[in-house]
Amino acid sequence: MMFDRKRLHPVAMLLSFISSIREAALPLIFFVFVGRGGYSWWHFVAIGGLLVFTLVNGVMGWLFYTYQIQNNELRIHQGFIFRKKRFIPRERIQSIDFSQGVIQRLFGLVKVQIETAGGGGEPEVVMPALRRLDAERLKEELYDKKSTIEEVDEEVAPVLEYKLTWRQLLIAASTSGGIGVVLSFVAAIGSQLDDLIPDEFYTRATETILDATIPLILITVAFILILSWIFSVAGTVLKYGGFVLSRQENDLLIHRGVLEKRQLTIPVHRIQAIRVVEGLLRQPFGYAAIYVESGGGGGKDEQFSTVLYPLMKRKHIKSFLKEVLPEIPIHNDVESLPTRARRRYMIRFTLPTLIPIGVLSYFIPYGYISILLIPLACLIGYLHYRDAGWSVKKGIALLQFRQIGRTRVYVARRRIQAMEMQTTYFQKRRLLTTFQLSILSSFAGKQFRVRDIEQFEGQSLLDWYSYEASERSIELKHGE
């Protein structure tokens, strides 16, 4: 056991300083804009004081930050003005991940992130700079491995290993749908700089848009979309470049990243569900991404899930998961929704378009063209109806539904935290119900639901989940 207190590598001071400067970027920009009419002495004093405080804070933070393992707990002491002690029992730790940014790679260090059950949306512990040997030993102690580390560079040969090829990476990047993330990021930055942009800029921009012809507006929009798509592709390549998935005994290991190299460890026994997502651009070509939901969750950019494999042909997924995760035997049998549910799906997506159509038609010239949104909404509703379904087989519940892309969720019965039926007045008239199951994942858990299944089928699902009920109706229905 590791009893002696240890400190982070001194590079942690540099990383803390850079992180603080990044967070102070907007105030610094504010000072620059305030001083447009001429800089006074207090501008330089304020900026200099901010930099000195940031530097001292990083040094003192490193000096007073120590960690150790004692009595099956990770104990962290930090803070030089307000002392803080954090004791984390080993059994609460869900995952320990390594990553290497540019600075860590220059000094041969790793960043360690420790996630716990109920730890919230962010990692419970972040150690920005540890020697790899110390990080590996910390991981061994917290995971209570019996093997010892003799050489850091010597790794146990994985039983299975899958590498993402450059062709797969480029297809995944081109069809990732990350363009929406890029546009929302640009919008967020614009909202933060709103007070710093002169009003004359908005006036000129508005006049330019009003004077522009429709072809020019369309060309501008197309240019923005293409540029956003290029940034999305570049971001995906940097994030998933060098992706390697391997299984070593009862752990899944994921290595990925170009600029920031990450190593994720997922204990198999903590996997709660498997999620297969076919995006709008991927489904016609038979491609999908595979996610796992595990205790401790994943990153915000992945909706607190972990990408198990970024891109795979749909027809290969079953055999792939049979090798990598034989503990969760998936199947592809899906029970479709009843025909009488189709109209409900189409109405559900059409009604929200009526108010904006009315407003656009009344206030904007040619706004009546927006009536074309009605058939589009009906089509989207039909696609959601067509792709929704459910089934149970070999102790695995499958829920299929569409959000933006088509999603399949596989959950073993022992991993389900709760099941419920929700029936509205209008569903009750048509003997339909909404079925929902919950699992333990991320800081608040996750829920998956399928709307408008048969009421008696929803009750059968509840009977299947109940430990008092025998597994009779649904298992027999699928030939078991």
C-alpha positions in Angstrom: 0.0 0.0 0.0 1.1 3.6 -0.7 1.2 5.3 2.7 3.6 8.2 2.1 2.2 11.5 1.0 3.1 12.5 -2.5 3.0 15.7 -4.5 2.2 16.3 -8.1 5.0 16.9 -10.5 6.2 20.6 -10.5 4.9 21.0 -14.1 1.5 21.1 -12.4 2.3 24.7 -11.4 2.8 25.7 -15.1 -0.5 23.9 -16.1 -2.3 25.8 -13.3 -0.9 29.1 -14.5 -2.0 28.4 -18.1 -5.4 27.3 -17.0 -5.9 30.4 -15.0 -4.8 32.7 -17.8 -7.2 30.9 -20.1 -10.1 31.6 -17.6 -9.0 35.2 -17.3 -8.9 35.8 -21.1 -12.2 37.6 -21.2 -11.3 40.1 -18.4 -8.0 40.8 -20.2 -9.9 41.4 -23.4 -12.2 43.7 -21.5 -9.2 45.8 -20.2 -7.9 46.1 -23.8 -11.2 47.4 -25.0 -11.6 49.7 -22.1 -8.2 51.2 -22.9 -9.0 51.9 -26.5 -8.8 55.7 -25.9 -5.4 55.4 -24.2 -3.9 53.2 -21.5 -3.5 54.5 -17.9 -1.1 53.2 -15.3 -3.8 51.3 -13.5 -4.4 49.1 -16.6 -0.8 47.8 -16.4 -1.0 47.5 -12.6 -4.2 45.5 -12.8 -2.9 43.1 -15.5 0.4 42.7 -13.7 -1.3 42.1 -10.4 -3.5 39.5 -12.0 -0.6 37.6 -13.5 1.4 37.7 -10.2 -1.6 36.4 -8.3 -2.1 33.7 -10.8 1.5 32.6 -10.6 1.6 32.6 -6.8 -1.7 30.8 -6.6 -0.3 28.0 -8.8 2.9 27.7 -6.8 1.0 27.6 -3.4 -1.6 25.3 -4.8 1.1 22.8 -5.8 3.0 23.1 -2.6 -0.1 22.3 -0.4 -1.5 19.6 -2.6 -0.7 16.1 -1.4 -2.2 12.6 -1.9 -1.8 9.2 -0.4 -3.7 5.9 0.0 -4.4 4.8 3.5 -7.0 2.4 5.0 -8.4 1.7 1.5 -9.0 5.4 0.9 -7.6 8.0 -1.4 -6.8 10.9 0.8 -6.2 14.3 -0.7 -5.1 17.4 1.3 -5.2 20.8 -0.6 -5.5 24.5 0.0 -3.2 27.0 1.7 -5.7 29.5 3.0 -8.7 27.2 3.5 -7.4 23.7 4.1 -9.4 21.0 2.5 -9.3 17.2 3.1 -11.0 14.7 0.8 -11.3 11.0 1.6 -12.6 8.8 -1.2 -13.2 5.1 -0.4 -11.8 2.7 -2.9 -15.2 1.1 -3.5 -16.7 4.4 -4.7 -14.2 4.8 -7.5 -15.7 4.0 -10.9 -13.0 4.8 -13.4 -9.4 6.1 -13.5 -8.4 7.7 -16.9 -5.1 9.0 -18.2 -4.6 11.7 -20.8 -1.6 13.6 -22.2 -1.8 17.1 -23.5 1.0 18.7 -25.4 2.8 19.9 -22.2 2.4 16.5 -20.4 3.9 14.8 -23.4 6.9 17.1 -23.5 7.8 16.1 -19.9 6.6 12.5 -20.1 3.8 13.0 -17.6 0.1 12.1 -17.6 -3.1 13.8 -16.4 -5.2 11.5 -14.1 -9.0 11.8 -13.8 -10.8 9.8 -11.2 -14.6 9.4 -11.4 -16.8 8.2 -8.6 -20.4 7.0 -8.2 -22.5 10.1 -7.8 -19.5 12.3 -8.4 -21.4 14.7 -10.6 -20.8 15.9 -14.1 -17.1 16.5 -13.6 -14.4 14.0 -12.4 -14.2 13.8 -8.6 -10.4 14.2 -8.7 -8.1 15.7 -11.4 -4.4 15.4 -11.0 -2.9 17.4 -13.9 0.7 16.2 -13.8 1.9 12.9 -12.5 4.8 10.7 -13.5 3.5 7.7 -15.5 5.0 5.3 -13.0 3.3 7.1 -10.1 0.0 7.2 -12.0 0.2 3.4 -12.8 0.9 2.6 -9.2 -2.0 4.8 -8.0 -4.3 3.0 -10.4 -3.1 -0.4 -9.3 -3.6 0.4 -5.7 -7.1 1.9 -6.2 -8.2 -1.0 -8.4 -6.8 -3.4 -5.9 -4.9 -5.4 -8.5 -2.8 -8.3 -7.3 -0.1 -7.8 -10.0 2.7 -5.4 -9.4 4.3 -3.0 -11.8 7.9 -3.8 -12.7 8.3 -1.9 -16.0 5.8 0.9 -17.0 6.4 0.3 -20.7 5.8 -3.4 -20.4 2.1 -4.0 -20.9 0.2 -7.3 -20.7 -0.7 -8.4 -24.2 -4.4 -7.8 -24.8 -6.7 -10.7 -25.5 -8.5 -8.6 -28.1 -7.5 -5.4 -29.9 -9.4 -3.3 -32.5 -7.8 -0.3 -34.3 -9.7 2.4 -36.0 -8.3 2.7 -39.5 -7.7 6.1 -41.2 -10.5 5.4 -43.6 -12.9 4.7 -40.8 -11.7 7.8 -39.0 -12.3 10.0 -42.0 -15.8 8.5 -42.6 -16.6 9.0 -38.9 -15.4 12.6 -39.0 -17.3 13.4 -42.1 -20.6 12.0 -40.8 -20.3 12.8 -37.1 -22.9 15.6 -37.1 -20.7 17.8 -35.0 -21.5 20.8 -37.2 -24.2 21.7 -34.7 -21.7 21.6 -31.9 -19.4 24.0 -33.8 -22.3 26.4 -34.6 -23.5 26.4 -30.9 -19.9 27.1 -29.8 -19.6 30.0 -32.1 -23.0 31.3 -30.9 -21.8 30.9 -27.3 -18.6 32.9 -28.0 -20.7 35.6 -29.8 -23.0 35.9 -26.8 -20.0 36.4 -24.4 -18.5 39.1 -26.7 -21.8 40.8 -27.2 -21.1 43.8 -25.0 -17.6 44.3 -26.5 -18.8 44.5 -30.2 -19.8 48.1 -31.2 -23.4 48.8 -32.1 -22.3 50.1 -35.5 -21.2 46.6 -36.4 -24.8 45.2 -35.8 -26.3 48.2 -37.8 -24.0 47.6 -40.8 -24.6 43.8 -40.6 -28.4 44.3 -40.6 -28.3 46.7 -43.5 -26.1 44.3 -45.5 -28.4 41.4 -44.9 -31.5 43.4 -45.9 -29.8 44.7 -49.0 -28.5 41.3 -50.0 -30.1 39.2 -52.7 -31.5 35.7 -51.8 -28.7 33.9 -53.8 -26.0 35.9 -51.9 -27.6 35.0 -48.5 -27.8 31.3 -49.6 -24.1 31.4 -50.6 -23.2 32.9 -47.3 -25.1 30.4 -45.3 -23.6 27.6 -47.4 -20.1 28.9 -46.8 -20.7 29.1 -43.0 -22.0 25.5 -43.0 -19.1 24.2 -45.0 -16.6 26.0 -42.8 -18.3 24.6 -39.7 -18.3 21.1 -41.2 -14.5 21.4 -41.9 -13.9 22.4 -38.2 -16.1 19.5 -37.1 -14.1 17.0 -39.2 -10.8 18.4 -37.9 -12.1 18.2 -34.3 -13.2 14.6 -34.7 -9.9 13.6 -36.3 -7.9 15.1 -33.4 -10.2 13.5 -30.8 -10.3 10.0 -32.2 -7.0 9.7 -34.1 -5.0 6.6 -33.1 -8.1 5.0 -31.6 -7.4 1.5 -30.2 -9.8 -0.6 -28.2 -8.5 -3.6 -26.3 -9.7 -6.0 -23.6 -7.4 -7.2 -20.9 -9.0 -9.6 -18.5 -12.0 -7.8 -17.1 -11.1 -4.3 -18.3 -11.7 -2.5 -21.6 -8.9 -0.1 -22.4 -9.3 2.7 -24.9 -6.4 4.8 -26.3 -7.3 7.8 -28.5 -6.3 11.4 -29.4 -3.8 13.2 -31.5 -2.9 16.4 -29.6 -4.3 15.1 -26.3 -3.7 11.4 -25.9 -6.2 9.7 -23.6 -6.2 6.3 -22.0 -9.6 5.2 -20.6 -10.2 2.1 -18.5 -13.7 0.7 -18.2 -14.2 -2.2 -15.8 -16.6 -4.6 -17.6 -18.7 -5.2 -14.4 -19.5 -1.5 -14.2 -21.0 -1.3 -17.7 -24.8 -0.6 -17.4 -25.9 -0.5 -21.0 -24.8 -0.5 -24.6 -26.0 2.2 -27.0 -25.8 1.9 -30.8 -26.5 5.2 -32.6 -27.0 5.5 -36.4 -26.7 9.2 -37.3 -28.7 10.7 -40.2 -25.7 10.6 -42.5 -24.5 7.2 -41.3 -27.8 5.2 -41.4 -28.2 5.1 -45.2 -24.6 3.7 -45.5 -25.1 1.1 -42.8 -22.7 2.7 -40.2 -23.2 3.3 -36.5 -21.3 4.4 -33.4 -21.2 2.3 -30.3 -21.4 3.8 -26.8 -21.3 2.2 -23.3 -23.1 3.6 -20.2 -21.0 2.9 -17.1 -21.1 3.9 -13.5 -19.3 7.2 -13.3 -20.4 8.3 -16.7 -18.3 9.9 -19.5 -17.6 13.4 -20.7 -20.1 16.2 -21.3 -19.2 16.2 -25.0 -20.4 12.6 -25.2 -23.5 13.1 -23.1 -21.9 11.4 -20.1 -21.4 8.2 -22.1 -18.1 6.6 -23.4 -17.5 5.9 -27.1 -16.7 2.2 -27.3 -16.0 2.4 -31.1 -16.6 5.5 -33.2 -17.7 3.8 -36.5 -18.6 0.3 -37.5 -20.7 -1.4 -40.1 -24.1 -2.2 -38.7 -23.8 -5.9 -39.8 -20.6 -6.3 -37.9 -21.7 -4.9 -34.5 -23.3 -8.2 -33.2 -20.1 -10.2 -33.8 -17.9 -7.4 -32.5 -19.8 -7.1 -29.2 -19.9 -10.9 -28.9 -16.1 -10.9 -28.8 -15.6 -7.7 -26.7 -18.5 -7.9 -24.3 -19.9 -11.5 -24.3 -21.4 -10.7 -20.9 -24.2 -8.7 -22.8 -25.5 -10.9 -25.6 -27.3 -8.5 -27.9 -29.9 -9.3 -30.5 -31.6 -7.5 -33.4 -35.3 -8.7 -33.0 -37.5 -5.7 -32.6 -41.2 -5.6 -31.9 -42.7 -2.7 -33.9 -45.4 -0.3 -32.7 -49.0 -0.8 -33.5 -50.4 1.0 -36.6 -52.7 3.2 -34.6 -49.6 4.8 -33.0 -48.5 6.2 -36.3 -50.9 9.1 -36.4 -50.0 10.1 -32.8 -46.3 10.4 -33.8 -47.1 12.5 -36.9 -49.4 14.8 -34.9 -46.8 15.1 -32.1 -44.3 16.6 -34.5 -46.7 18.7 -36.6 -48.5 20.6 -33.8 -45.4 22.6 -32.7 -44.9 24.0 -36.2 -48.4 25.6 -36.5 -47.6 28.7 -34.3 -44.4 29.6 -36.1 -46.0 29.0 -39.5 -48.8 31.4 -38.5 -46.4 34.1 -37.2 -44.1 33.9 -40.3 -47.1 33.9 -42.7 -48.6 37.1 -41.1 -45.5 39.2 -40.5 -43.0 38.2 -43.2 -43.4 38.5 -47.0 -43.6 35.1 -48.6 -43.8 33.7 -45.1 -46.6 31.4 -46.3 -43.9 29.3 -47.8 -43.2 28.0 -44.3 -46.3 25.9 -44.7 -43.9 23.4 -46.2 -42.8 22.6 -42.7 -46.0 20.7 -42.2 -45.2 17.8 -44.6 -41.6 17.8 -43.3 -42.8 17.5 -39.7 -45.2 14.7 -40.7 -42.2 12.9 -42.4 -40.1 13.3 -39.3 -42.9 11.9 -37.1 -43.4 9.0 -39.4 -39.6 8.2 -39.2 -39.8 8.3 -35.4 -42.8 5.9 -35.5 -41.2 3.5 -38.0 -37.9 3.2 -36.0 -39.4 2.8 -32.6 -39.7 -0.7 -31.0 -38.7 -3.0 -28.2 -37.9 -6.6 -27.4 -36.6 -8.8 -24.6 -34.4 -11.9 -25.2 -31.8 -13.8 -23.1 -32.3 -11.5 -20.2 -31.5 -8.4 -22.3 -34.0 -5.6 -22.9 -33.8 -3.7 -26.2 -35.4 -0.3 -26.7 -35.2 1.3 -30.1 -36.2 4.9 -30.8 -35.1 7.9 -32.9 -33.8 11.2 -31.5 -31.8 12.7 -34.3 -30.3 9.4 -35.3 -31.8 6.0 -34.7 -30.7 4.6 -31.3 -30.7 1.1 -29.9 -30.2 0.5 -26.2 -29.3 -2.9 -24.7 -29.7 -3.3 -20.9 -29.4 -6.5 -18.9 -32.2 -7.0 -16.4 -29.9 -6.9 -13.4 -28.6 -3.5 -14.5 -32.1 -1.9 -14.7 -32.7 0.4 -11.7 -36.4 1.0 -12.4 -39.1 0.4 -15.0 -42.4 2.3 -15.4 -45.4 2.9 -17.6 -46.7 6.4 -18.2 -50.2 6.6 -19.8 -51.9 9.8 -20.8 -55.6 10.2 -21.3 -55.3 10.1 -25.1 -53.1 7.0 -24.9 -55.5 5.3 -22.6 -58.3 5.7 -25.2 -56.2 3.9 -27.7 -54.8 1.3 -25.3 -51.3 2.6 -25.7 -48.6 3.6 -23.1 -45.1 5.0 -22.8 -42.6 2.6 -21.5 -39.4 3.8 -19.7 -36.4 2.2 -18.0 -33.7 3.8 -15.8 -30.1 2.8 -15.3 -27.3 4.0 -13.1 -25.0 6.2 -15.2 -23.3 9.6 -14.8 -24.4 11.7 -11.8 -28.1 11.6 -12.3 -28.7 8.3 -14.0 -30.3 7.9 -17.5 -33.7 7.1 -18.7 -34.7 5.6 -22.1 -38.3 5.4 -23.3 -40.4 4.3 -26.2 -43.7 6.0 -26.7 -47.0 4.4 -27.7 -46.4 0.7 -27.3 -49.3 -1.6 -26.6 -50.5 -1.4 -23.0 -50.5 -5.2 -22.5 -46.9 -5.3 -23.8 -45.9 -2.7 -21.4 -47.4 -4.7 -18.6 -45.5 -7.8 -19.8 -42.3 -5.9 -19.7 -43.0 -4.9 -16.1 -43.8 -8.6 -15.3 -40.5 -9.6 -16.9 -38.5 -7.1 -14.8 -40.3 -8.1 -11.5 -38.3 -10.6 -9.5 -41.5 -12.1 -8.2 -42.9 -12.8 -11.7 -41.7 -15.7 -13.8 -40.1 -15.0 -17.1 -43.0 -16.3 -19.1 -44.7 -14.1 -21.7 -42.0 -12.2 -23.5 -39.3 -14.9 -23.5 -41.7 -17.4 -25.0 -42.8 -14.8 -27.5 -39.3 -14.7 -29.0 -38.8 -18.5 -29.0 -36.9 -19.1 -25.8 
